Amino acid sequence: MDDLNTIIERRACISGAGQSDIGRRLGRNPLELTLDACLAAIDHAGLTIDDIDGVSTYPGPQGMPAGFSGAGAYEVMDALRLKCGWYNSGLETSGQLGSVVNACLAVASGLANHVLCFRSVWEGTAQGDKGRAGVMPGGGGGGSFKASGFMEWNLVFSAPSAAIWIALFAQAHFARYGTTREQLAWIALNGRRNAQVNPKAIYHDPMTLDDYLVARMISTPFCLYDCDVPCDGATAVIVLRRERQKAPYVGIYDLVVCRPERSAEQSD
């Protein structure tokens, strides 16, 4: 292993990845989908369940809004009978990839050797035919809900959706740094390029910058293609210390930039 001054991300790598079935309304148990993805990632890494000694996930076993979380760390550890010396599960991380960041920290510091990271949702099934309002806090079908934190202020303006309150952050970013919609578009365009090389993705049709710019606005500056697709499914990856990886590995930095042609070669 390199000396202790090495950038911590370079001490970790991805050894395996797996996905469950992905669909708009699969009607399957969310824990079942989560386990499918976890077992696929473990198998892809050439490991066994006994090799997994860490678990990291976002957002944890969150009950509201319905469908936002398919399983928590305890549920997966219990279902797979994992013997973990380290685990992490929670909402307040550095974004969606917070669980992977925490896993990198864990393996780089020696707290674990093989960390199973997963994210699962079942929003499509949870919504049924009622749409997003049926599961959002304060929505018509969401049941009783006691707001706390910033939601105390958002709900009175019927603004529970992330597309609304994150739009305020985006507007501030535009004003402060001169960001443009053309630049913002590349998040969606890059996501669609990734989807084109994933046979399980919901959308495979190419997307152009013009397609993005003419889509209907949802909450300025966000348009339709800035919003997520309510779906069911789970994705899992295995993070391990680099020196323990015997086969060619995918470094954490390799995951930052989309390279469709490279992804296609590695999909085998």
C-alpha angles and dihedrals in degrees: 000000000000119000121283092262091069114118104268095233089061090061091062134062142176112253100174144007134194141176136198123220110301123210147135097255113001096161091216129136108270093223089054090054090048093052091048090057094044094050091047091053093048091050092046089054091053091242136125129227089258090062093061110094100160139047129194127177146161133250097359125219096332116172098192131091093029113245096019093109127033099188144346132230095263092052093052094043090051096044094049095035090234120182102214128178091187134028139163131196128163151109101242100076133118094285130290093326093050091108091056092048090052091048090054090052091049097051094040091054094045098249091124140003104207117024120191110215121189142170122190136176137178100185094135094059093039091056095048109172095331098081126222094312088067094066105027119103108271092013124136095260101027097095125221117341134177110209122220137173117010091344088074086071100035099052095058086063093045089248108132095128119100088225087069105042096036087052087067090057090047092051090052090050090051091051096045102041104022093245114174134209088245089061093044089051092069092071089063094038092051090048091053091049089054090048091054091065094044112083090199095056118115096224123041103160114114116255124211130200089252090054089055097046096051095048115112119271118249104178117348122287090015121083130188094281092056090064127082125248114244103238146140124248149090138237127197136183134186117230118195142164109279097232090058093059113099100179124060106289137212107236119219090246090056089066095059100074123049113235105176095185091050092047091052091054092049095046090087 
